[in-house]
Amino acid sequence: MRKIETAEEVLEFAIAREVEANRFYLALAERVDVLEMRKVFEELAEEELEHKAKLELEFLKKGKALFSKDRVIDINTSDYIISDEPLIDMDYKDMLCLAIEKEDAAFRIYVNLLGYVVDHEAKEVLLAIAEEEVKHKLRFEIEYDNLLKK
């Protein structure tokens, strides 16, 4: 995988991950039999689009000024991409595990981006999105634990 080296690439990567997450959750919603979790997946798909909108707004407001010009941004994209290609053959437990991995990767990218951002408002946006991603992960972990108890 390639490395990200500019502020624009960082934001573009994060925005693309949010679009990917939206599609992923919509695909899971179509496949899951548990009505309550279908609603959860649909809600999360919508939340990922809200994250995308927040990132796009920050990009429009401040662009390159978001990031320190003194620090070289060096993010390896392979650290944050979790493949969902085997989705077709997954059972519910596997879907939850994959969702946990994806949310963990999303959380890590936003936390890592904080070290490159100099703008206070932009940091707050990234931190808020990171918190939402970790909440998503916790939601899936709880459902996974409940599934194991059955």
C-alpha positions in Angstrom: 0.0 0.0 0.0 1.1 3.6 -0.6 2.1 6.1 2.0 0.2 9.4 2.6 2.4 12.4 2.6 0.3 15.5 2.3 -2.5 17.0 4.3 -4.9 16.8 1.3 -4.1 13.1 0.9 -4.8 12.5 4.6 -8.2 14.1 4.4 -9.0 12.4 1.1 -8.0 9.1 2.6 -10.2 9.6 5.7 -13.1 10.7 3.6 -12.8 7.7 1.4 -12.7 5.4 4.4 -16.0 7.0 5.6 -17.6 6.3 2.3 -16.3 2.8 2.3 -17.6 2.3 5.9 -21.1 3.5 4.8 -21.2 1.0 2.0 -19.9 -1.8 4.3 -22.6 -1.2 6.9 -25.4 -1.0 4.3 -24.2 -4.3 2.9 -24.2 -5.8 6.4 -27.7 -4.5 7.0 -28.9 -6.3 3.9 -27.4 -9.6 5.0 -28.1 -9.7 8.8 -31.2 -11.6 10.0 -31.3 -9.9 13.5 -33.7 -7.0 13.0 -32.2 -4.9 15.9 -28.7 -5.3 14.4 -30.0 -4.4 10.9 -31.1 -1.1 12.4 -27.8 -0.6 14.1 -25.9 -1.2 10.8 -28.2 1.2 9.0 -27.7 3.9 11.7 -23.9 3.4 11.5 -24.0 3.7 7.8 -25.7 7.1 8.2 -23.2 8.2 10.9 -20.3 7.4 8.6 -21.8 9.8 6.1 -22.0 12.4 8.9 -18.3 11.8 9.6 -17.5 12.3 5.9 -19.5 15.6 5.9 -17.5 16.9 9.0 -14.2 16.0 7.3 -15.2 17.7 4.1 -16.3 20.8 6.0 -12.9 21.0 7.8 -11.2 20.5 4.5 -13.2 23.4 2.9 -12.7 25.7 5.9 -9.0 25.4 6.4 -7.4 23.0 3.8 -3.7 22.7 4.3 -3.7 25.0 7.3 -5.1 22.1 9.3 -1.7 20.4 9.5 1.7 21.4 10.7 4.0 22.4 7.8 7.0 21.4 9.9 6.0 17.7 10.2 6.2 15.3 7.4 3.0 13.2 7.3 3.9 9.6 6.8 0.9 7.3 7.1 0.9 3.8 5.6 -2.6 3.2 4.3 -2.3 -0.6 4.7 -2.5 -0.1 8.5 -6.0 1.1 8.2 -7.6 -0.9 5.5 -9.5 -4.0 6.5 -10.8 -6.0 3.5 -14.4 -6.9 3.4 -14.2 -9.1 0.3 -15.2 -12.4 2.0 -18.5 -10.7 3.1 -20.6 -13.1 1.0 -19.6 -16.2 3.0 -19.7 -14.7 6.4 -22.1 -15.6 9.2 -23.3 -13.1 11.8 -20.4 -13.7 14.2 -17.9 -13.1 11.4 -19.7 -9.9 10.4 -19.4 -8.6 13.9 -15.7 -9.5 14.1 -15.0 -7.7 10.8 -17.0 -4.6 12.0 -15.0 -4.6 15.2 -11.7 -4.6 13.1 -12.9 -1.9 10.8 -14.0 0.4 13.7 -10.7 -0.2 15.5 -8.8 0.8 12.3 -11.0 3.9 11.9 -10.4 4.9 15.5 -6.6 4.4 15.1 -6.4 6.6 12.0 -8.2 9.5 13.7 -6.0 9.2 16.8 -2.9 9.1 14.6 -4.0 12.1 12.6 -4.3 14.2 15.8 -0.6 14.3 16.0 -0.4 16.1 12.6 -3.1 18.6 13.1 -2.3 22.1 14.4 -5.8 23.7 14.2 -7.8 23.4 17.5 -11.2 23.1 15.8 -10.0 20.5 13.4 -8.5 18.5 16.3 -11.8 18.7 18.1 -13.6 17.3 15.0 -11.1 14.4 14.6 -11.3 13.6 18.3 -15.1 13.6 18.2 -15.0 11.2 15.2 -12.5 9.0 16.9 -14.8 8.8 20.0 -17.7 7.9 17.8 -15.7 5.2 16.1 -14.7 3.6 19.4 -18.3 3.7 20.5 -19.2 1.8 17.3 -16.6 -0.8 18.1 -17.9 -1.2 21.7 -21.4 -1.6 20.3 -20.2 -4.5 18.2 -18.1 -6.0 21.0 -21.1 -6.0 23.3 -23.3 -7.7 20.6 -20.5 -10.2 20.0 -20.2 -11.0 23.7 -24.0 -11.4 23.9 -23.9 -13.8 21.0 -21.2 -15.9 22.6 -23.4 -16.2 25.8 -26.3 -17.7 23.9 
